[in-house]
Amino acid sequence: MKTRAFPPILLAALTAACAGGPPSPPSLSYGMPGLEDVSYGYADTTVVSISLMGQGVELTQEGVAEYAVSFSPDPEGVGVTLTVPSLSASINQPMGEAVRLDEGDVTGQLVFSLDRRGEATLTESPEVSDQASQMVSGLGLANGFFPRLPGRAVAVGESWTDTISYEGLQGPRRASETTVLTYTALGDTVLDGRALLAISLEGTTRSSNEMDVSGMAVSQSSELDVTGTVLWDLQRGLMFESVRSATGNGTVRIPIAPQPLPISIRTTQRARIQQD
């Protein structure tokens, strides 16, 4: 699912201990330590409120999906192939019928690679219906589904900052997005009997979209504040869970309106391993 902002693999390689000395601290970086295929459950809820001629209009987007992910060796980090075996989503608007989406709206696979810090190189994108492109974006998934990592060992309380920026076509839309996030290592936690590293994140996302709707040129821009948490499995070297929330404001321009219309956006996205 789309990740405007937002719907994060891979590895915290445990460096070998020096002979006779204590083990070195784990290095948080992407790589290939024998990762097995995994399946993530993903949920996305987005609400967009538009002020139209003095009245508030609300559009909602809700969906759940399964993302099947497999990994392959890559000299710079790790290769990733993602498919969507199941999808159930709806886009609701007050001036028309709800749009229903399922896995038939997504054909093919998403293929990309991540370097050791998590910067993505996109190789192949799935074919997505125009309506589903609002929720499933190859660019957004490749660049934003997995967290950025420092590529080095970190102590509890230590932070690192990364900028994720991309632009291109997403179905009928031309989209651009820049996200600046600061991650902080919070410490160890235990979930479902598994030891995990908790990492907080916060920052901002600036995005813009241009599209043709019924022959009309429509553009949208927004700036969102982002917060969230990542749970990282140090033993297996992959993301166990990611939760993000974003809120903010923006504008939408349509030819029939004499000036840009103000909008507010709030969204929550969660991904978690479904099966071990």
N, C-alpha and C positions, 0 to 999 in steps of 0.2 A: 504494500500500500504506500500511497504517496506520503512522501515525506517532505513536505514543504519545509517544512521546517523540519521538519522533523522527519515512519515510520518511518543500525548498528549492525570479530571472530577471533580473536583467534588466539593468540598465543602469548602466554607469559613464559618464555623459555627459562627453565631453571638452569642457571649456569653451574657447570661442574665445580665441585669444591677443589681447592688446591690440596695437593697431597699432604696429609697430616694436619690440615687446618680446618677451621669451621666452614660450613657451606656458604657460598657467596649469596647475597640477596638476589631474589628473582628479578629478571629483566623483563619489563612489560613491553613486548614487541610482537609483531606478527611473523609467523613462520610456519613450519610444517613438522611438528613433532609426532606425527602419526595420528592426525585428527581423523575421527570417524565422521560419517554423514550424520547430520542432525536435522530435527524438524522443529521449527519455531511456531508457536501460536502467536498471532498478531491481532491487536484490536486498536481501532482508531475512531475517535469521536471528535468532530469538528463542528462548531457553530459559528456562523457568520451573520452578524446583524447589520442591516443596511438602513440608513435614514433616507427615506424616499418621500419627497413632497410632504415633509412634516410627520410622516408615519414610519414606525419601525417595521421592517420586514426581516424575518429570520429564516435562514437556510441552514439545514442540518445535514450532516454527512456521517453515517455510522456504518461500521463494517468489521467483520472478523475474517481472518484468513489463516491458512497454513502455508508457511514458507519452508520448502524442502531445500536444504543446503548441503552441498558436497564440496570438498576441498581437494586441491591438487597442488603438487610442488610448483614453485615459481622461484627463479633465482633471486628475485628482489624481496620476496616475502611469502605470499600464498595466493593461489588461484581459487576463485569462488564461482560456483554455478548454482543459481537459485531458480526454482520453479514454484508455481502456485497451484498445488493440487486441489485446493478448495478455497472458495471465496463466497461470502454472503454479505451483501452491502446494499444500502439504500441512500439515495440523495433526495431529500424532501424540500419542496419549495411551496410557499402558500399560493402561488398563482398557476400551479400546474400539478399534474399527477406525479407521484413519487417515481423515481427511476430505480429499478431493481437490477442488481449486478450479481453475476456468479462467475465461476471459474471459466466458463465459456467465453467470457470477455477478455481473457488473457491467453494468448497462444505463443508457445515457444519458451525460451529460457533466457535468463539474464546471466551474462558471463562477464566477469571483471577480475582484476587482480588488485591486491593491496600490498603496498610496500611495508617495510617493517614498522612504520609509524601509522599506517592505515590510510595513506593517500591512495585514491582509487584510479585505476585506468580501465575504462569501459571498452569491452570488446564486442559484445552482442547484446541487443535488447529484445524483449518479447514484443509481439504485436498486441496492442491494447486498443479496445474500442474507444471511440471518442469520449463516451460517458465515463468509462472506467479509468481513463487517463487522469481524472481528477483524484483518483485514489491509488492507482498503481503507476509509479513512475520509475523507469529504469535508471534514469539519472539520479533521482532522489534516493533510491534504494542503494545504489552503488556507492554514493557519496555519504549517506547519512545513516544507514541501518546499523553499522558497526561503529564503535567508538574510535576516536583517535587515541593513540598510545604514545608515551614519551620515548620509546625505543631505548630505554635504560632502566636501571633499578631506581625505585623511589621509596622513600621512607614515609611512614604514616604522617599525614599533615602536609606533605609536599604536593605542589601544584604544577601543572603545565598547561599552556594555552596553545590552541591551534585554530587556524582559519580554513574553512571549507568553502570553496567558491566554484560554481559551475554555471553553465548556460547552454541551452540547446532546445530542440523540439521535444515536446512531450505530448504526443497525439496531435491535436489541432492547435496546441498552444506553444508559443515560444516563451520559455521561462528562464529566468536568471535568479540566482540565489547566492548570498554570502552569509555565512554563519561564523561567528567568533565565539568559541567556547573555552572556558577555563575548567579543567578537571582537577579534583583534589582526592588523593588517596585517604579514605576515612579509617581503614583498618579492616581486620578480619571479622567475618560473621559466618554463621552456620545456617543453612537452609536445606530442608529435605535431607538432612544428614551429610551434607556436602560443605566443605570449607570453601568460602568464597571471599574475595576481596571486594569491599564496597567502595565505590568511587562516585563522588558527587560531580555534577556538572551545572554550569550556569553561564549565560551569555545572551547574545542577541542574534536574530535572523532578519535580514532585509531581503525581500523578494519582490519580483515584478513579473507579470504575465501579460502577454498580448495574444488575442484570439479573435476569430471571426465567428460571430453568433448570428445566424439568420441573415447574413449579408452585412451585419454591422460590425465595425471594428470596436472591440472592447478591450480595455486595459485595466490592470489592477496592480497596486503597489501596497506594501505593508511593512511594518517593523514590529517584531514580536520579541518579548522577553522570554527566555527559555530557562527552565530548571529541570533537574532530573537526577536519576541515580542509575548507575550500572553495577551489576554484580558479575564479577569476573572469576571464572573457575581457573585457579592457578595450576591445579594438577592436570587438567585436561587441555588447558591453553585455549579457551574460547569463552565468548560471552554467554552467561547463563540467563541474564535478564536485563532488560533496559526499560525504564519508565521515563517519559518526558511529558512535560506540560508547557504550553506556550500561550501567552495572552498579549494582545496589542491592538494597534489601530492602523488604519490605512485609508485609501480612497479607491473608488472604481469610476472609470470614465466611460460613458456610453453616449452615442451621438444625440439621442433624444433629450438628454439632460443638459441644461445650459452651463453647468459647472460640475466639478467632480463631486461624487456622493461619498460622504464619510461612512466608513465601515469599522466594526470592531470584530475581533477574531479571538476565539479560545479553542484550544485543541489539546487532547490527551492521547498519547500513543504508548502502547505497551507491547513488548515482545518477550517471550519466555520459552525456554526449551520445553517441548512437549514430551519427548521420549528420550530415554538414555540408551 
